[in-house]
Amino acid sequence: MNRRKSYILTSVVAIMAVLNVEGQTAPDVPRLVVNIVIDQLRTDYMEAFSPFYSGQGFMRLMRQGRVYTQAEYPFDTPDRASAVACLLTGTSPYVNGIVGQRWLDRQSLQPVYCVDDPDHQGQQTKDNTSAHYLAVTTLGDELKIGTEGRALVYSIAPNRDAAVLSAGHAADAALWIDDETGTWCGTSYYGDFPQWAQEYEQKSSLSKRIGGLNWQPINESIGDFNYFVSASAKKTFSHKFSGDRKYREFKASPCVNDEVNAFVQHALKSTMMGIDDITDILNVTLYAGTFDHQSVSRYPVEIQDAYVRLDHQLAELFNIVENRVGEGRVLFVVTSTGYTDPEDPADLSRYRVPTGTFSITRAQLLLNMYLIAVYGQGEYVETCMGNEIYLNLKLIENKNLNLAEVLERSSDFLIQLSGVRDVYTSQRLALGAWTPGISKLRNAYNPKCSGDILVQVSPGWTLVNENTHEQSLSRESYVGFPLFFLGCNLPAETIQTPVSIDHVAPTLAQVMRIRAPNACSQAPLPGVQLQRKE
């Protein structure tokens, strides 16, 4: 073949390739991504009460969604704050800095709330709030950066930790219900309080309506369905919200989900969320826990009713969003915070089950006495919080002691105490995942705010703190929860393989064609690909 013929053939191939590319259309990006985090949602409860469901809530998710039946968090003992932070940052507390709702400030030795910030005034609330403890970007932050601030990012939740940590640093607003007044409120951290939120308060304030609210079973058959073998014979209930704790009780009931839906509907009508071709994010938190955070055995009919109501509330939320934005242009993500409120401790000794009480405050005192015997006089142990012990690092440094040796001696001493299953020091956790289960413990740890020693109490034992009067029963039972993707012509599929929640943020980033959060090292989930429009 001569040079001229070769050139012509090459040119033809190139032109055909260009024409083929031009004939292709990239998959559509959603106009709106709606992250729905359901606090304490459980797979077993969700499945148990399915006979009462409509076809448009849970059943729609299971029938039309991409369903991961076994989702899990990549760290130990998640709570609402750490779970929301992980979901939106794609990282664990070891990296994002949110180890829980509260931790200890090493300077003041006082508890710190995860979104407290005296430098940013509350709006319609006394609580000064920001996301400054969140050490990395969220999905919403990256969307703001990628669109040069044009995208809208809102977070709406009953509680301020969920609202602020899902909003991140650059959102347009994070809005929640104040514990004392029942008012929808925010923080100056995100700028001016939205005018539309003020209008909602003027027209539909919860404080004007709560006196007339009465939570009763949505269906007369609810009381006849007895899922819990230890439940009482109670078949009905009636709860009004009154007294000093009325808003806290309201927020710990399924009634709060109706309030969140109404507020979301007003927000969508009053803003441009999902209207133009720039993708926006709406973060929503709903509640599926027990009434007033009490045990299921105390309120069994209430939790059954809560799931039936949640089914209707999800269907309503889907309709509210799709009616505003358009069906097929919204991608819903639905998952859980992955924990449940603790049960009332039973008298396990009646059944010859190994049990007992482990006092973290007593362990603190005994450890300090031991270290005095080894190293001489001094307050080697500063304090304790939860199951963590904080050492006096300044004293150890001033005495020129080897910290690794002090930690090892402390661990060897504490492991001998009754009720202790294992002891993890900061240095042991820093070494990595060489012991089974240590990976999740390490991911739940953060060097800046976690204790120096973590005491793992044996299952069946109760951890108590005499100073704060807190107590918790150690239990490591598996609690399953699902992860759903729904909408934007995403093919329906059920995946039984376990999936870690820190893969959600990079998956959504890929769908929205933006960068994943800046500390997220996980890969997107395979198969979550939107379909091209014909």
Disulfide bonds with the S-S distance in Angstrom:
none
